[in-house]
Amino acid sequence: MTRPITAGVDGTEESLAALDWAAREAVRRGLPLRVVHAWRYEEHEALGGDREAQLGWVSDGVAESVRTVTGRYPELAVAVDVVAGGPVEVLVEAAGGAELLALGSRGHGRVVGFLLGSVGQQVIAEAARPVVLVRAGDRPTAEAAGREVVVGQQGGPEDSAAALEFAFETAAARGATVRVVRAWTLPPVFAYSPGSLKLLDESGGMEPYEKKALSEAVRPLRERFPDVPVAEHVELGSAGQVLLSVAGRAQLMVVGRRAHRTAVGARIGSVAHGVLHHADCPVAVVPHEPLREGLTPE
């Protein structure tokens, strides 16, 4: 089954930037584009209680947004769906059948609207496929040669496998370099076991150990994508800080996430949250593993 590149639109400048980003990505990958708008009927003074009239009005607005994209990319196959329902349920379902879901995100700062609001956070945390957040100022020129696809790696070879695969596939479609970033910190001495001390000794210390771990994680992707240039980046510091330190050279940043549900709702993890909050370029959040039943909203 061919999965489309899907964009969620709501008429804002941010969502229109996400739509154009999604269209470019669909052209690069040779995939169709699906445009989705979540719609809830509300009585409107100009339309009275006419549900069909309101649906037509909304559909016309979405179609107008899409016309710009079809004019720029006439070879692109585009499907448009105005779906009745709440935005979280509609977008999560749309993501499930997509190669990726692109959404708009608002600016930096303590309050960033949709991105860190209840809708955006739940969609990112619950989507079974990658979600890419795009800011209003995104332009095709940001994807120029020399700008890298930056991806975070942590733990063992399997821990970031999905994020690495997404980064390499995207870089291959763009002819870009992948910079794989692994951050490390100094744990307390009492945290070392005899086995871990032996491994560190055999590796020559912490930094060589971390470099070896990164190389082992990247090796299968190097073999699958031999034409993709790779830069392996190991640095002392927190994962969020190290990723953001190289964000200026990125055309796309890729982070993995394991969704957590707490008493106050879905959470996406501090690293993903920090990168989404501060990076200027589009950010892809890739689930480490299939969505578990316990993460589905009641």
Secondary structure, DSSP 8 states (H G I E B T S, - for coil): ----EEEE--SSHHHHHHHHHHHHHHHHHT--EEEEEEE----BTTTBT-HHHHHHHHHHHHHHHHHHHHHH-TT--EEEEEEES-HHHHHHHHHHTSSEEEEEE--SSS--TTTTSHHHHHHHHH-SS-EEEEETT--GGGG-TT-EEEEE--SSTTTTHHHHHHHHHHHHHHT--EEEEEEE----GGG--HHHHHHHHHHTSHHHHHHHHHHHHHHHHHHH-TTS-EEEEEEES-HHHHHHHTGGGEEEEEEEE--EEETTEEE--HHHHHHHHH-SS-EEEEESS---GGGS--
